[in-house]
Amino acid sequence: MTFSQMQSFIAEIAVDNGLFREEAFESRIEAIDRIDFLVMERIDELLLQENQQEVLLSLKHRAENLKQELEAINTKMFQRLQARIRTGEVRGERLRELIREYTGFDTAGSTNAGTEYDHADIFINGLFPLQTMPEQTKELEPEMVYYQKTPARIVFELAEKAAFTKEDIFCDIGAGLGQVAILVHLLSGVPCRGIEFEPAFCDYADHCAVQLHLPGVIFINTDARAADYSEGTVFFMFTPFKGEILQQVLDALRKESLQRKIRIITYGPCTAQVSLQSWLQPVMPGYSHVYSPAVFSSTW
């Protein structure tokens, strides 16, 4: 992008009143990304090559101010939405409506398999009171998998596939920062539990649940092999571990299945190992993709 093109681009955004409407979240996110990658980065490159330092720095300053204005709209929007979550106004279908309104994503529609993130993820991230990911403090064992967020569209899909009842209690094994458990609770209303090995992640998740006034969401800092699963009826795993650790957790869940019928929803490579368990059967036989939620039910 040339200097004149960057000038025109910044000028167009500055007079686009539509971008400054709260509801124009998706367009605003795209504008912010373009300012970052098409303008700011390009100006930094030119500053190393060109002599017109003053003119370039002036345009960079305008771009930075414009970006801050757009980000401030999002900040105020998310603060207002967090307040509505705390009062109980944003739940279930109302949350789905807001997601459709702000991102264009249909939470009831079909989803694409994979691990990619989109504007729905940015929107859901903004609903959380804490925005800075904490540093990991515990070393993982070889079979433990490093934390990766479950894409929002996958959480919407699993919430639909779970077909929750009033008697269900959802348990996210390897809860990370708590997004799955909190979002499932907001979508379905069922009590949710998160099992997380990393203390800093568990503290983060617990703080978010407390700040959003969600007493139905509880996080437990423990090794999944030693966790108490006696409350759970629906369990979710985004491949938090593999091999022998995964099998030990599955053996613990098998013992629970002797007391009551349970369901397990998997996402990622762990699905293959879960599908081999003789005490489980697929609710919808044959999963189309390793990164598509698969649902299993105990056979007794």
PEKA-V600440 format. One record per backbone hydrogen bond with DSSP energy under -1.0 kcal/mol. NH is the residue of the N-H (numbers start at 0). CO is the residue of the C=O. Records with the same first field share a line. If there is no record, write none. Layout:
# PEKA-V600440
NH = CO ; CO
This chain:
# PEKA-V600440
5 = 1
6 = 2
7 = 3
8 = 4
9 = 5
10 = 6
11 = 7
12 = 8
13 = 9
14 = 10
15 = 12
16 = 14
18 = 15
19 = 16
20 = 17
23 = 20
25 = 101
27 = 23
28 = 24
29 = 25
30 = 26
31 = 27
32 = 28
33 = 29
34 = 30
35 = 31
36 = 32
37 = 33
39 = 34
40 = 35
42 = 38
43 = 39
44 = 40
45 = 41
46 = 42
48 = 45
49 = 45
52 = 50
55 = 51
56 = 52
57 = 53
58 = 54
59 = 55
60 = 56
61 = 57
62 = 58
63 = 59
64 = 60
65 = 61
66 = 62
67 = 63
68 = 64
69 = 65
70 = 66
71 = 67
72 = 68
73 = 69
74 = 70
75 = 71
76 = 72
77 = 73
78 = 74
79 = 75
80 = 76
81 = 77
82 = 78
83 = 79
84 = 80
85 = 81
86 = 82
87 = 84
88 = 83
89 = 83
90 = 88
91 = 185
93 = 90
95 = 91
96 = 92
97 = 93
98 = 94
99 = 95
100 = 96
101 = 97
102 = 98
103 = 99
108 = 105
113 = 290
121 = 117
122 = 118
123 = 119
124 = 120
125 = 121
126 = 123
127 = 124
143 = 140
144 = 239
153 = 150
154 = 150
155 = 151
156 = 152
157 = 153
158 = 154
159 = 155
160 = 156
161 = 157
167 = 164
169 = 190
170 = 233
171 = 192
172 = 235
173 = 194
174 = 194
177 = 174
181 = 177
182 = 178
183 = 179
184 = 180
185 = 181
186 = 182
187 = 183
188 = 184
191 = 215
192 = 169
193 = 217
194 = 171
195 = 219
201 = 197
202 = 198
203 = 199
204 = 200
205 = 201
206 = 202
207 = 203
208 = 204
209 = 205
210 = 206
211 = 207
212 = 209
213 = 208
216 = 213
217 = 191
219 = 193
221 = 195 ; 219
225 = 222
232 = 168
233 = 168
234 = 262
235 = 170
236 = 264
241 = 142
245 = 241
246 = 242
247 = 243
248 = 244
249 = 245
250 = 246
251 = 247
252 = 248
253 = 249
254 = 250
255 = 251
256 = 252
258 = 255
259 = 255
262 = 232
263 = 295
264 = 234
265 = 293
266 = 236
267 = 289
270 = 267
271 = 268
273 = 269
274 = 270
276 = 273
279 = 276
280 = 296
282 = 294
293 = 265
295 = 263
296 = 280
297 = 261
298 = 278
